[in-house]
Amino acid sequence: MTSFKYKINERVKERNSNRIHGRYINHYGKQEIIKTRRGVVTGMNIKKNSIGAKVTYYQVQWDNQSRPTEIQAHRIESEETK
């Protein structure tokens, strides 16, 4: 039996990525800050990748979207309540 890091209805956010660095350049050449996506875990799943290793996926309902998105477990982290 596999144990999952996050439970259903737990608040999560998208982890900061080295690729994005939290900014992008708009069409005027100005740097814009990217807000971190936040949402609720609605489901979990384990799939095999092309090599055959098991990879954990979560269904996350982001706050600003109407449909849940499937995202790998290493791309999200728990949202700290302040």
C-alpha positions in Angstrom: 0.0 0.0 0.0 1.4 3.4 -1.0 1.1 6.3 1.3 0.4 9.7 -0.2 2.0 12.9 1.0 -1.1 15.0 0.6 -4.7 14.1 1.6 -7.9 15.0 -0.3 -9.2 18.5 0.5 -5.7 19.6 1.6 -4.6 23.1 0.4 -1.5 23.0 -1.8 0.4 25.5 -4.0 2.6 25.1 -7.0 6.3 24.8 -6.1 8.6 27.6 -7.3 10.4 26.4 -10.5 14.0 27.2 -11.5 12.7 27.6 -15.0 10.2 30.3 -14.2 11.8 32.2 -11.3 8.4 33.8 -10.6 8.7 36.3 -13.5 8.2 36.7 -17.2 8.7 39.4 -19.8 5.4 40.8 -21.3 5.1 42.0 -24.9 6.1 45.6 -23.8 9.5 44.2 -22.5 8.5 44.7 -18.9 9.0 42.0 -16.2 5.8 40.8 -14.7 5.5 38.7 -11.5 3.7 35.4 -11.8 1.4 34.6 -8.9 1.8 31.1 -7.4 -1.2 28.9 -8.2 -3.0 27.6 -5.1 -5.7 25.0 -4.9 -7.3 21.9 -3.2 -6.3 18.3 -3.8 -9.4 16.4 -5.2 -7.8 13.1 -6.1 -4.6 11.1 -6.3 -3.2 8.5 -8.7 -0.1 6.5 -9.4 1.1 6.0 -13.0 4.2 4.3 -14.5 6.5 6.5 -16.7 8.2 5.3 -19.8 11.0 3.6 -17.8 8.5 1.8 -15.6 9.0 3.7 -12.4 5.9 4.6 -10.4 5.1 8.4 -10.3 2.5 10.0 -8.0 0.0 12.4 -9.6 -2.6 14.6 -7.8 -5.8 16.1 -9.2 -5.7 19.7 -8.0 -8.6 22.1 -8.3 -6.9 25.5 -8.7 -8.6 28.5 -7.2 -8.8 30.4 -10.5 -9.9 27.5 -12.8 -13.1 25.5 -13.2 -11.5 22.1 -13.9 -9.1 20.1 -11.9 -5.5 19.6 -13.3 -3.4 16.5 -13.0 0.1 17.4 -11.7 3.1 15.4 -10.5 3.6 15.3 -6.7 7.1 16.9 -6.9 5.6 20.1 -8.5 3.4 20.9 -5.5 3.9 21.7 -1.8 1.7 22.2 1.2 0.3 25.7 1.6 1.2 27.2 4.9 -1.7 29.0 6.7 -0.8 32.4 8.0 
